[in-house]
Amino acid sequence: MPIWGWVCSGLAALAVLFIVYASIVSSRERKRYERDAEEMVAWIVQANSALYADGGINRPAQMLVAFDGRPAEPDPAIAELAARAAALKHGEPATPAEDEVAKMVRDESYRPYTRFRLPNEFTGGREVYSIHIWVERSFLPDKVLKHPFVRCLLFPDRPDTRALMTQYRPADDEFKS
């Protein structure tokens, strides 16, 4: 076999090993989250439009979460804040706090390891954060985004960690849009 045949075979083997390694690391990370992280309800501010149609590719979304109260239960107050934030994507901010939130919403960069605390003036003093989530179609009913929120696992005290999407609960169906 010529040298290029060996090189190509070696590169293919390395690619397979990398995929296996990445899969093992991902599986371990999910198990750690399932064991140690807190279940949260994250309300959609904006999501990639492809998630609302049939398809097989996972996409990002920007969400709002609050760690107070009962974070694993749908909170209508956070839903309202998410709707207000979403409206600022194309709307005109009326206050400096709304201007700050509008800048956050208009920036469509996917930042999975970053949290942005919304201004108290916008939230009424409540501690609410914007986060980004990679929406996994395998967790979506019919593999399409139908709820105004997703369930995720998150470490509240570790702002440098990402949120991982998880399964909806049966009772969540009352919130389908």
N, C-alpha and C positions, 0 to 999 in steps of 0.2 A: 504494500500500500504506500503510495507517495506520501510525503510529509504533510501535505495539505489535508489528506484524508485523516491522518492522525490528529491534526489540529482541530479539524471540524468535529471529529468524534469526541475529542476532549472538551471542546466548548459546549457541545450538546449535553455531555454528561454533567458538566458544571452547571448548566442551566437547570437540569432536572434536580440536582442536589440543592440548588438555591431555592427552587419552588418547594421542595419537601421541607427544607429548613424553615422557610417563611411560614409555611402552613403549621408547623409544630410550634413556632413562636407565637403565632396568632391564636392558636388553640390554648396555649398556656396562659396568654394574657386574658382571654375571655373567661377562663376558669377562675383566674385571680379576681377579676371584676365580679363574677357571679358570687364568689365567696365573700369579698370584702367591701365592695362598693355599695352605694345606696341606690335603690330604685327611685327614679324621678319621672315626673311628667314634664315633658318639654313642649312648649306651645310654638307652633310654626309662625315665624315672622315672614319668611320667604323660603321657598323650596324650588329646586330646579323643575321647570315646567314638564320635563319628560317624566317625572315621577307620577304625574296625574294621568298618564296614558299607558297603554300596554307597552311592555318592553322588559328587557332582562338586565339592564345595566343599572347598578347602584349609583346614586347621585348625592350631592351635599344639600344641606338645608341649614338655615339660620333659625335658631330657636331662643325662647326665653324660659328660664327656670328660676325658681325661688327655693331656698333651702329651709325656710321657716314653715310653720304650720305642719301640714301633712303633705310633703312633697310628692308622695306616690299616688295621691288622689288628684283628679282634675280640679283645678282651681279657676273658677270663672273670672276672678280678678286678674289673674295672669293672662287668661285668654283675651280679656279686654285690652290689656297693655300690649299684647302681641299684635292685635288688630290696629291699635293706635300707632304702633311703631311701623307696621307694614304700610299704613296709609301715608307715612312720611317719605316713602321711597320716591313718590312722584308729587306729593303735596308740598305746600309751602309751610315751613316751620314758623310758629307764632311766638316762640320763646327761645332763649338761649339753650335751655334743656332740650327742647324739641329739635333744635339745630344740631346738637351733639348726637342725638339719636338718629336723625336723618343721615348724618355722615356715616354712622355705623351701618345703617340699612343699605345705603347706596354703595357701600364698598362690598362687592360680591366675592372678594377673595375668600377662599376656604381656609380657615384657621382652626384646626381641630384642637390645638393645645393652648388656646387663648380664651380667656373670659373677659367680657367687657361689662363693667357694672353700669347700669343705667343711672342717670342722675336722680337723686332723691326728689327733685322738683317734678320729674316726669312720673315717678312711681308713687308719689305721695308719701315718701319716706321709707318705703319697703325696699329691702335688699333684693334686687332682681338683676339677673345676669343674662347677657346674650352669649350663646355658645353656638358652635357649629357641630353638626352631626352628619356622619356618613349614613344615609338612609339605605338600609338593606332590604331589598325587595322581598327576600325570603320571609321577612317578618310582617309584610304588608298583606292585608286581605286581598286576595286575587292579584297580588303583586303590584297593586296600584295604591297610591296614597289617597285614602278616603276620610281620614280623621284630621282634625285641626291640631293634633298633637301626636307625638310619638312617646313611647316609654323608653327610658334609657337607664343605664347604670353609670354612676358618676361618683367621684370622690369629692364631696363638698369642701373638705379641708385641704385639697391639693389642686390649686388652680392651674398647674402645669400638666395636668392629665387630660385626656380626651374623654368624651362621652361615648359609650357604646350603645347602640340601639338594641332593644330586646323585644320580646313578644308583647302584643296587646293582651289585655284581659277580656274575657267575654263581656263584662259589663261596659266596656269601652264602646261597644257598638251603638249605644244610644247617642254618641257624640259624632257619628259619621256625618260628613257634610253632603 
